[in-house]
Amino acid sequence: MSCANKPKPYEQMTYPGERVQVDVKVVPRKCIANPELRLFQYTAIDEFTRLRFLAAYPEQSTYSSADFLRRLKVWYMRAAASRRSVFRRTTALSLRTAFLAAIATYRRCLKKTAAELGVCHKRIRPYAPRHNGKVERNRREDQKRFYSCHAFYSLDDFTKQLAVHNRHSNNLPMRPLR
């Protein structure tokens, strides 16, 4: 048995905002009334407090990602998690982007925005729930509790419903697993 394949133990976070997991979900087409409309849910979860921030966007782009990071920082500042944070995100966007120039532009823009906000941005391997598991689990819960029973008629409608869902889910009682 090789020691090289042994996973590192999980590092417990010690204060709010120390590490935040970020991911993007494509809203299922069956939830959208207008077949022309595409919607994306950006999700961020603080590993210490398990508080999450959700935002709706009409596209998954450089601008949307940078805007989400800015809005997330403001939201966490209000939530008293103003220490330097480490944001983890999957590389799904860079995998979907066909042109290398677009990938380079995306990385530069996101790095620039993260640097402006004093955030350490770490990329992780795609489809690695071990690294981004809290976001992945929340996305599964969203599918069961939110997307399976809602319909969206516009970006504005989706934004409003998502905000209500976020407030509700952040106030659900939770207990740590043993």
C-alpha positions as CSV (number, residue, x, y, z in Angstrom):
1,M,0.0,0.0,0.0
2,S,1.4,3.3,-1.0
3,C,1.5,6.3,1.3
4,A,1.3,8.7,-1.6
5,N,-2.5,8.0,-2.1
6,K,-3.4,8.6,1.6
7,P,-5.6,11.7,1.8
8,K,-4.6,14.5,4.2
9,P,-6.8,14.9,7.3
10,Y,-9.4,17.6,7.2
11,E,-8.2,20.9,8.7
12,Q,-10.8,22.3,11.0
13,M,-11.4,26.1,10.5
14,T,-11.0,28.2,13.7
15,Y,-12.8,31.4,12.8
16,P,-15.6,32.7,10.4
17,G,-14.4,33.5,6.9
18,E,-11.2,31.5,7.2
19,R,-12.1,29.3,4.3
20,V,-15.1,29.7,2.0
21,Q,-16.1,27.1,-0.7
22,V,-17.5,28.6,-3.9
23,D,-19.3,26.9,-6.8
24,V,-21.7,27.5,-9.7
25,K,-24.8,25.6,-10.5
26,V,-26.7,25.7,-13.8
27,V,-30.4,26.0,-13.0
28,P,-32.3,23.0,-14.4
29,R,-34.2,23.9,-17.5
30,K,-37.4,22.2,-16.2
31,C,-37.6,25.0,-13.6
32,I,-37.4,27.8,-16.1
33,A,-40.7,28.9,-17.8
34,N,-39.0,30.7,-20.7
35,P,-37.0,28.1,-22.8
36,E,-34.7,30.9,-24.0
37,L,-33.6,31.9,-20.5
38,R,-30.5,30.5,-18.8
39,L,-29.9,31.0,-15.1
40,F,-27.0,30.3,-12.9
41,Q,-26.8,30.0,-9.1
42,Y,-23.5,31.0,-7.5
43,T,-23.0,29.5,-4.0
44,A,-20.5,30.2,-1.2
45,I,-20.4,28.4,2.1
46,D,-18.3,29.4,5.1
47,E,-16.6,26.2,6.4
48,F,-16.6,27.5,10.0
49,T,-20.2,28.8,10.4
50,R,-21.8,26.9,7.6
51,L,-23.6,30.1,6.6
52,R,-24.1,30.4,2.9
53,F,-24.5,33.1,0.3
54,L,-26.4,32.6,-2.9
55,A,-26.7,34.8,-5.9
56,A,-28.5,34.5,-9.3
57,Y,-26.9,35.4,-12.6
58,P,-28.0,35.2,-16.2
59,E,-24.6,33.9,-17.3
60,Q,-21.5,32.2,-16.0
61,S,-18.8,34.6,-17.0
62,T,-15.8,36.5,-15.9
63,Y,-17.9,39.5,-15.0
64,S,-20.4,37.4,-13.0
65,S,-17.7,35.6,-11.1
66,A,-15.9,38.8,-10.2
67,D,-19.2,40.5,-9.2
68,F,-20.2,37.5,-7.1
69,L,-16.8,37.7,-5.3
70,R,-17.4,41.4,-4.5
71,R,-21.0,40.8,-3.3
72,L,-19.8,37.9,-1.2
73,K,-17.1,39.9,0.5
74,V,-19.7,42.7,1.4
75,W,-22.1,40.0,2.7
76,Y,-19.4,38.4,4.8
77,M,-18.3,41.8,6.1
78,R,-21.8,42.4,7.4
79,A,-21.8,38.9,8.8
80,A,-18.8,39.8,10.9
81,A,-16.4,37.5,9.0
82,S,-14.1,40.2,8.0
83,R,-10.8,38.4,8.4
84,R,-8.7,37.4,5.4
85,S,-10.4,34.5,3.7
86,V,-9.4,31.7,1.4
87,F,-12.0,31.0,-1.3
88,R,-12.0,27.6,-3.0
89,R,-13.8,27.1,-6.3
90,T,-14.0,24.3,-8.8
91,T,-12.6,24.8,-12.2
92,A,-15.8,23.9,-14.0
93,L,-16.0,27.2,-15.9
94,S,-12.4,26.8,-17.2
95,L,-13.3,23.3,-18.4
96,R,-16.4,24.6,-20.2
97,T,-14.6,27.5,-21.8
98,A,-13.5,26.5,-25.3
99,F,-10.8,29.1,-26.0
100,L,-7.5,29.3,-24.1
101,A,-7.6,33.1,-24.3
102,A,-11.0,33.2,-22.5
103,I,-9.6,31.0,-19.8
104,A,-6.5,33.2,-19.3
105,T,-8.8,36.3,-19.2
106,Y,-11.0,34.7,-16.7
107,R,-8.1,33.7,-14.4
108,R,-6.6,37.2,-14.6
109,C,-9.9,38.9,-13.9
110,L,-10.7,36.6,-10.9
111,K,-7.2,36.9,-9.5
112,K,-7.3,40.7,-9.9
113,T,-10.6,40.9,-8.1
114,A,-9.5,38.5,-5.4
115,A,-6.3,40.5,-4.8
116,E,-8.3,43.8,-4.6
117,L,-10.5,42.3,-1.9
118,G,-7.6,40.7,0.0
119,V,-8.7,37.2,-0.7
120,C,-6.5,34.2,-1.3
121,H,-7.9,32.3,-4.3
122,K,-7.1,28.6,-4.5
123,R,-8.2,26.5,-7.5
124,I,-9.0,22.9,-6.8
125,R,-9.4,19.8,-9.0
126,P,-12.8,19.6,-10.8
127,Y,-15.3,17.1,-9.4
128,A,-13.4,16.7,-6.1
129,P,-16.1,16.7,-3.5
130,R,-13.4,16.0,-0.9
131,H,-12.3,19.6,-1.4
132,N,-15.6,21.3,-2.1
133,G,-18.0,18.8,-0.3
134,K,-20.0,21.3,1.6
135,V,-21.0,23.2,-1.5
136,E,-21.7,20.0,-3.4
137,R,-23.9,18.7,-0.6
138,N,-25.8,22.0,-0.4
139,R,-26.5,21.8,-4.1
140,R,-28.0,18.4,-3.7
141,E,-30.2,19.7,-0.8
142,D,-31.2,22.7,-3.0
143,Q,-32.3,20.3,-5.7
144,K,-34.5,18.4,-3.3
145,R,-35.9,21.4,-1.4
146,F,-35.9,24.2,-3.9
147,Y,-35.6,23.3,-7.6
148,S,-37.9,20.3,-7.4
149,C,-40.9,22.5,-6.4
150,H,-40.2,26.0,-7.9
151,A,-40.6,27.6,-11.3
152,F,-38.8,30.8,-12.4
153,Y,-40.1,33.3,-15.0
154,S,-37.3,35.8,-15.1
155,L,-33.9,36.6,-13.5
156,D,-35.7,39.0,-11.1
157,D,-38.1,36.3,-10.1
158,F,-35.3,33.7,-9.6
159,T,-33.3,36.3,-7.5
160,K,-36.2,36.9,-5.2
161,Q,-37.1,33.3,-4.7
162,L,-33.4,32.4,-4.2
163,A,-33.1,35.2,-1.5
164,V,-36.0,33.7,0.4
165,H,-34.6,30.2,0.1
166,N,-31.2,31.4,1.3
167,R,-32.7,33.1,4.4
168,H,-34.7,30.0,5.2
169,S,-31.8,27.6,4.7
170,N,-29.4,29.8,6.8
171,N,-31.9,29.6,9.7
172,L,-32.4,25.8,9.6
173,P,-31.2,24.2,12.9
174,M,-28.0,22.2,12.3
175,R,-25.9,20.0,14.4
176,P,-22.4,18.8,13.6
177,L,-21.9,15.2,12.5
178,R,-20.1,12.9,14.9
